[in-house]
């Protein structure tokens, strides 16, 4: 997932400050996730897992999900014109899918990740981490489509401006 993020950052990095911040937040979440999944339960009954890694991941996960729903998605939708095909795709397809994904991830968070980890439930915990990883991969694919729609809208908008009013277009001429 980090490789895909690097490709996305190379493709769209620098085009929008909000998107750049979003990509950075995703990177921090992925690093916390990778740190957490690197933890393997030992056979010894008294060996503890790193609770700090779990707390860090859970904190970053909730922050990331909240920022998306209460800040980033709304700002992207507001930037698109009401009549644009990008806004229709965002509003009718991507946003509802992201909402459902958030509910799915928060259900994992509330039922599995917030509970204490011990020798008896380590397999359930590992499965929950795997499920969260899959849900995050789905989310990132949806968010990448959202970013693409936002950038397409911006490109279409800039192309519709007269060249004299649009330095980006006049440079292309």
ChimeraX commands (.cxc) that place a marker at each C-alpha (Angstrom):
marker #1 position 0.00,0.00,0.00 radius 0.5
marker #1 position 2.91,2.34,0.62 radius 0.5
marker #1 position 4.17,1.76,-2.92 radius 0.5
marker #1 position 0.75,2.68,-4.30 radius 0.5
marker #1 position 0.77,5.76,-2.12 radius 0.5
marker #1 position 4.18,6.77,-3.45 radius 0.5
marker #1 position 2.87,6.43,-7.02 radius 0.5
marker #1 position -0.17,8.55,-6.15 radius 0.5
marker #1 position 2.02,11.18,-4.47 radius 0.5
marker #1 position 4.26,11.37,-7.53 radius 0.5
marker #1 position 1.25,11.70,-9.82 radius 0.5
marker #1 position -0.75,14.31,-7.89 radius 0.5
marker #1 position 1.68,15.72,-5.33 radius 0.5
marker #1 position 1.91,19.49,-5.32 radius 0.5
marker #1 position -1.32,19.98,-7.25 radius 0.5
marker #1 position -3.43,20.70,-4.17 radius 0.5
marker #1 position -2.39,21.43,-0.57 radius 0.5
marker #1 position -5.40,19.59,0.87 radius 0.5
marker #1 position -4.59,16.46,-1.12 radius 0.5
marker #1 position -0.92,16.68,-0.12 radius 0.5
marker #1 position -1.91,16.80,3.57 radius 0.5
marker #1 position -4.29,13.90,3.04 radius 0.5
marker #1 position -1.56,11.80,1.43 radius 0.5
marker #1 position 0.76,12.57,4.36 radius 0.5
marker #1 position -1.93,11.53,6.87 radius 0.5
marker #1 position -2.47,8.29,4.93 radius 0.5
marker #1 position 1.27,7.59,5.02 radius 0.5
marker #1 position 1.34,8.07,8.82 radius 0.5
marker #1 position -1.64,5.73,9.22 radius 0.5
marker #1 position -0.02,3.07,7.04 radius 0.5
marker #1 position 3.25,3.28,8.95 radius 0.5
marker #1 position 1.37,2.83,12.24 radius 0.5
marker #1 position -0.53,-0.12,10.72 radius 0.5
marker #1 position 2.66,-1.76,9.45 radius 0.5
marker #1 position 4.29,-1.28,12.84 radius 0.5
marker #1 position 1.31,-2.93,14.50 radius 0.5
marker #1 position 1.01,-5.91,12.14 radius 0.5
marker #1 position 4.70,-6.59,12.55 radius 0.5
marker #1 position 3.88,-7.66,16.08 radius 0.5
marker #1 position 3.64,-11.41,16.39 radius 0.5
marker #1 position 2.28,-13.11,19.47 radius 0.5
marker #1 position 4.85,-15.29,21.16 radius 0.5
marker #1 position 4.16,-18.76,22.44 radius 0.5
marker #1 position 4.94,-17.74,26.00 radius 0.5
marker #1 position 1.87,-16.90,27.99 radius 0.5
marker #1 position 3.37,-13.92,29.81 radius 0.5
marker #1 position 4.86,-12.07,26.81 radius 0.5
marker #1 position 2.97,-8.85,26.19 radius 0.5
marker #1 position 2.29,-7.27,22.85 radius 0.5
marker #1 position 3.13,-3.63,22.33 radius 0.5
marker #1 position 0.00,-1.87,23.52 radius 0.5
marker #1 position 1.51,1.49,22.54 radius 0.5
marker #1 position 1.61,0.42,18.88 radius 0.5
marker #1 position -2.06,-0.56,19.08 radius 0.5
marker #1 position -2.99,2.72,20.78 radius 0.5
marker #1 position -1.02,4.72,18.20 radius 0.5
marker #1 position -2.69,2.92,15.29 radius 0.5
marker #1 position -6.20,3.26,16.77 radius 0.5
marker #1 position -5.65,6.97,17.41 radius 0.5
marker #1 position -4.36,7.58,13.87 radius 0.5
marker #1 position -7.16,5.47,12.40 radius 0.5
marker #1 position -9.92,7.44,14.10 radius 0.5
marker #1 position -8.24,10.75,13.24 radius 0.5
marker #1 position -7.85,9.73,9.61 radius 0.5
marker #1 position -11.46,8.59,9.27 radius 0.5
marker #1 position -12.75,11.71,11.01 radius 0.5
marker #1 position -10.67,14.07,8.88 radius 0.5
marker #1 position -12.02,12.44,5.76 radius 0.5
marker #1 position -15.67,12.67,6.69 radius 0.5
marker #1 position -15.70,15.95,8.55 radius 0.5
marker #1 position -13.25,17.94,6.48 radius 0.5
marker #1 position -11.63,16.57,3.34 radius 0.5
marker #1 position -14.57,14.98,1.53 radius 0.5
marker #1 position -16.82,17.99,2.10 radius 0.5
marker #1 position -14.15,20.39,0.85 radius 0.5
marker #1 position -13.62,18.34,-2.28 radius 0.5
marker #1 position -17.35,18.13,-2.98 radius 0.5
marker #1 position -17.77,21.88,-2.38 radius 0.5
marker #1 position -15.00,22.65,-4.88 radius 0.5
marker #1 position -16.88,20.86,-7.66 radius 0.5
marker #1 position -19.62,22.63,-9.60 radius 0.5
marker #1 position -23.14,21.33,-8.90 radius 0.5
marker #1 position -23.61,20.40,-12.56 radius 0.5
marker #1 position -20.30,18.62,-13.05 radius 0.5
marker #1 position -20.15,14.89,-13.69 radius 0.5
marker #1 position -17.36,14.72,-11.10 radius 0.5
marker #1 position -19.67,15.99,-8.37 radius 0.5
marker #1 position -22.39,13.51,-9.36 radius 0.5
marker #1 position -19.90,10.63,-9.21 radius 0.5
marker #1 position -18.55,11.83,-5.87 radius 0.5
marker #1 position -22.00,12.39,-4.35 radius 0.5
marker #1 position -23.79,9.30,-5.65 radius 0.5
marker #1 position -21.05,6.67,-5.80 radius 0.5
marker #1 position -17.87,7.49,-3.91 radius 0.5
marker #1 position -19.20,9.27,-0.83 radius 0.5
marker #1 position -21.77,6.55,0.04 radius 0.5
marker #1 position -19.13,3.84,-0.48 radius 0.5
marker #1 position -16.73,5.72,1.80 radius 0.5
marker #1 position -19.44,6.07,4.46 radius 0.5
marker #1 position -20.10,2.32,4.37 radius 0.5
marker #1 position -16.37,1.64,4.56 radius 0.5
marker #1 position -16.05,3.92,7.59 radius 0.5
marker #1 position -18.81,2.00,9.37 radius 0.5
marker #1 position -17.05,-1.26,8.57 radius 0.5
marker #1 position -13.69,-0.07,9.87 radius 0.5
marker #1 position -15.22,1.45,13.00 radius 0.5
marker #1 position -17.03,-1.82,13.69 radius 0.5
marker #1 position -13.63,-3.58,13.65 radius 0.5
marker #1 position -12.20,-0.83,15.82 radius 0.5
marker #1 position -14.99,-1.00,18.38 radius 0.5
marker #1 position -15.31,-4.79,18.53 radius 0.5
marker #1 position -11.72,-5.99,18.18 radius 0.5
marker #1 position -9.05,-3.33,18.31 radius 0.5
marker #1 position -10.19,-1.65,21.49 radius 0.5
marker #1 position -10.30,-4.87,23.49 radius 0.5
marker #1 position -7.37,-6.16,25.47 radius 0.5
marker #1 position -5.08,-8.55,23.67 radius 0.5
marker #1 position -4.12,-11.74,25.44 radius 0.5
marker #1 position -2.98,-15.23,24.51 radius 0.5
marker #1 position -6.58,-16.45,24.26 radius 0.5
marker #1 position -7.72,-13.92,21.65 radius 0.5
marker #1 position -4.54,-13.30,19.67 radius 0.5
marker #1 position -5.84,-15.22,16.63 radius 0.5
marker #1 position -9.05,-13.16,16.60 radius 0.5
marker #1 position -6.94,-10.03,16.93 radius 0.5
marker #1 position -4.72,-11.06,14.00 radius 0.5
marker #1 position -7.84,-11.71,11.89 radius 0.5
marker #1 position -9.25,-8.32,12.85 radius 0.5
marker #1 position -5.99,-6.67,11.78 radius 0.5
marker #1 position -6.16,-8.49,8.46 radius 0.5
marker #1 position -9.79,-7.41,7.99 radius 0.5
marker #1 position -8.90,-3.81,8.80 radius 0.5
marker #1 position -6.04,-3.96,6.31 radius 0.5
marker #1 position -8.41,-5.14,3.58 radius 0.5
marker #1 position -10.94,-2.45,4.47 radius 0.5
marker #1 position -8.20,0.19,4.38 radius 0.5
marker #1 position -7.08,-1.02,0.94 radius 0.5
marker #1 position -10.67,-0.65,-0.30 radius 0.5
marker #1 position -10.90,2.79,1.29 radius 0.5
marker #1 position -7.67,4.00,-0.27 radius 0.5
marker #1 position -8.86,2.85,-3.70 radius 0.5
marker #1 position -12.10,4.83,-3.22 radius 0.5
marker #1 position -10.19,7.87,-1.99 radius 0.5
marker #1 position -7.87,7.66,-4.99 radius 0.5
marker #1 position -10.95,7.77,-7.24 radius 0.5
marker #1 position -12.18,10.78,-5.25 radius 0.5
marker #1 position -8.85,12.54,-5.76 radius 0.5
marker #1 position -8.95,11.70,-9.47 radius 0.5
marker #1 position -12.47,13.14,-9.80 radius 0.5
marker #1 position -11.43,16.31,-7.98 radius 0.5
marker #1 position -8.40,16.76,-10.23 radius 0.5
marker #1 position -10.44,16.06,-13.37 radius 0.5
marker #1 position -12.97,18.68,-12.31 radius 0.5
marker #1 position -10.17,21.20,-11.72 radius 0.5
marker #1 position -8.61,20.42,-15.11 radius 0.5
marker #1 position -11.98,20.74,-16.89 radius 0.5
marker #1 position -12.66,24.00,-15.09 radius 0.5
marker #1 position -9.29,25.48,-15.98 radius 0.5
marker #1 position -9.69,24.38,-19.60 radius 0.5
marker #1 position -13.06,26.15,-19.79 radius 0.5
marker #1 position -11.56,29.52,-18.81 radius 0.5
marker #1 position -10.40,31.90,-21.52 radius 0.5
marker #1 position -6.63,31.71,-21.97 radius 0.5
marker #1 position -6.17,35.36,-20.94 radius 0.5
marker #1 position -7.77,34.63,-17.53 radius 0.5
marker #1 position -6.00,31.35,-16.99 radius 0.5
marker #1 position -2.22,31.37,-16.72 radius 0.5
marker #1 position -2.14,27.53,-16.79 radius 0.5
marker #1 position -3.94,27.48,-20.16 radius 0.5
marker #1 position -2.01,30.43,-21.65 radius 0.5
marker #1 position 1.26,28.63,-20.88 radius 0.5
marker #1 position 0.04,25.64,-22.83 radius 0.5
marker #1 position -0.70,27.70,-25.94 radius 0.5
marker link #1:1,2 radius 0.2
marker link #1:2,3 radius 0.2
marker link #1:3,4 radius 0.2
marker link #1:4,5 radius 0.2
marker link #1:5,6 radius 0.2
marker link #1:6,7 radius 0.2
marker link #1:7,8 radius 0.2
marker link #1:8,9 radius 0.2
marker link #1:9,10 radius 0.2
marker link #1:10,11 radius 0.2
marker link #1:11,12 radius 0.2
marker link #1:12,13 radius 0.2
marker link #1:13,14 radius 0.2
marker link #1:14,15 radius 0.2
marker link #1:15,16 radius 0.2
marker link #1:16,17 radius 0.2
marker link #1:17,18 radius 0.2
marker link #1:18,19 radius 0.2
marker link #1:19,20 radius 0.2
marker link #1:20,21 radius 0.2
marker link #1:21,22 radius 0.2
marker link #1:22,23 radius 0.2
marker link #1:23,24 radius 0.2
marker link #1:24,25 radius 0.2
marker link #1:25,26 radius 0.2
marker link #1:26,27 radius 0.2
marker link #1:27,28 radius 0.2
marker link #1:28,29 radius 0.2
marker link #1:29,30 radius 0.2
marker link #1:30,31 radius 0.2
marker link #1:31,32 radius 0.2
marker link #1:32,33 radius 0.2
marker link #1:33,34 radius 0.2
marker link #1:34,35 radius 0.2
marker link #1:35,36 radius 0.2
marker link #1:36,37 radius 0.2
marker link #1:37,38 radius 0.2
marker link #1:38,39 radius 0.2
marker link #1:39,40 radius 0.2
marker link #1:40,41 radius 0.2
marker link #1:41,42 radius 0.2
marker link #1:42,43 radius 0.2
marker link #1:43,44 radius 0.2
marker link #1:44,45 radius 0.2
marker link #1:45,46 radius 0.2
marker link #1:46,47 radius 0.2
marker link #1:47,48 radius 0.2
marker link #1:48,49 radius 0.2
marker link #1:49,50 radius 0.2
marker link #1:50,51 radius 0.2
marker link #1:51,52 radius 0.2
marker link #1:52,53 radius 0.2
marker link #1:53,54 radius 0.2
marker link #1:54,55 radius 0.2
marker link #1:55,56 radius 0.2
marker link #1:56,57 radius 0.2
marker link #1:57,58 radius 0.2
marker link #1:58,59 radius 0.2
marker link #1:59,60 radius 0.2
marker link #1:60,61 radius 0.2
marker link #1:61,62 radius 0.2
marker link #1:62,63 radius 0.2
marker link #1:63,64 radius 0.2
marker link #1:64,65 radius 0.2
marker link #1:65,66 radius 0.2
marker link #1:66,67 radius 0.2
marker link #1:67,68 radius 0.2
marker link #1:68,69 radius 0.2
marker link #1:69,70 radius 0.2
marker link #1:70,71 radius 0.2
marker link #1:71,72 radius 0.2
marker link #1:72,73 radius 0.2
marker link #1:73,74 radius 0.2
marker link #1:74,75 radius 0.2
marker link #1:75,76 radius 0.2
marker link #1:76,77 radius 0.2
marker link #1:77,78 radius 0.2
marker link #1:78,79 radius 0.2
marker link #1:79,80 radius 0.2
marker link #1:80,81 radius 0.2
marker link #1:81,82 radius 0.2
marker link #1:82,83 radius 0.2
marker link #1:83,84 radius 0.2
marker link #1:84,85 radius 0.2
marker link #1:85,86 radius 0.2
marker link #1:86,87 radius 0.2
marker link #1:87,88 radius 0.2
marker link #1:88,89 radius 0.2
marker link #1:89,90 radius 0.2
marker link #1:90,91 radius 0.2
marker link #1:91,92 radius 0.2
marker link #1:92,93 radius 0.2
marker link #1:93,94 radius 0.2
marker link #1:94,95 radius 0.2
marker link #1:95,96 radius 0.2
marker link #1:96,97 radius 0.2
marker link #1:97,98 radius 0.2
marker link #1:98,99 radius 0.2
marker link #1:99,100 radius 0.2
marker link #1:100,101 radius 0.2
marker link #1:101,102 radius 0.2
marker link #1:102,103 radius 0.2
marker link #1:103,104 radius 0.2
marker link #1:104,105 radius 0.2
marker link #1:105,106 radius 0.2
marker link #1:106,107 radius 0.2
marker link #1:107,108 radius 0.2
marker link #1:108,109 radius 0.2
marker link #1:109,110 radius 0.2
marker link #1:110,111 radius 0.2
marker link #1:111,112 radius 0.2
marker link #1:112,113 radius 0.2
marker link #1:113,114 radius 0.2
marker link #1:114,115 radius 0.2
marker link #1:115,116 radius 0.2
marker link #1:116,117 radius 0.2
marker link #1:117,118 radius 0.2
marker link #1:118,119 radius 0.2
marker link #1:119,120 radius 0.2
marker link #1:120,121 radius 0.2
marker link #1:121,122 radius 0.2
marker link #1:122,123 radius 0.2
marker link #1:123,124 radius 0.2
marker link #1:124,125 radius 0.2
marker link #1:125,126 radius 0.2
marker link #1:126,127 radius 0.2
marker link #1:127,128 radius 0.2
marker link #1:128,129 radius 0.2
marker link #1:129,130 radius 0.2
marker link #1:130,131 radius 0.2
marker link #1:131,132 radius 0.2
marker link #1:132,133 radius 0.2
marker link #1:133,134 radius 0.2
marker link #1:134,135 radius 0.2
marker link #1:135,136 radius 0.2
marker link #1:136,137 radius 0.2
marker link #1:137,138 radius 0.2
marker link #1:138,139 radius 0.2
marker link #1:139,140 radius 0.2
marker link #1:140,141 radius 0.2
marker link #1:141,142 radius 0.2
marker link #1:142,143 radius 0.2
marker link #1:143,144 radius 0.2
marker link #1:144,145 radius 0.2
marker link #1:145,146 radius 0.2
marker link #1:146,147 radius 0.2
marker link #1:147,148 radius 0.2
marker link #1:148,149 radius 0.2
marker link #1:149,150 radius 0.2
marker link #1:150,151 radius 0.2
marker link #1:151,152 radius 0.2
marker link #1:152,153 radius 0.2
marker link #1:153,154 radius 0.2
marker link #1:154,155 radius 0.2
marker link #1:155,156 radius 0.2
marker link #1:156,157 radius 0.2
marker link #1:157,158 radius 0.2
marker link #1:158,159 radius 0.2
marker link #1:159,160 radius 0.2
marker link #1:160,161 radius 0.2
marker link #1:161,162 radius 0.2
marker link #1:162,163 radius 0.2
marker link #1:163,164 radius 0.2
marker link #1:164,165 radius 0.2
marker link #1:165,166 radius 0.2
marker link #1:166,167 radius 0.2
marker link #1:167,168 radius 0.2
marker link #1:168,169 radius 0.2
marker link #1:169,170 radius 0.2
marker link #1:170,171 radius 0.2
marker link #1:171,172 radius 0.2
marker link #1:172,173 radius 0.2
view
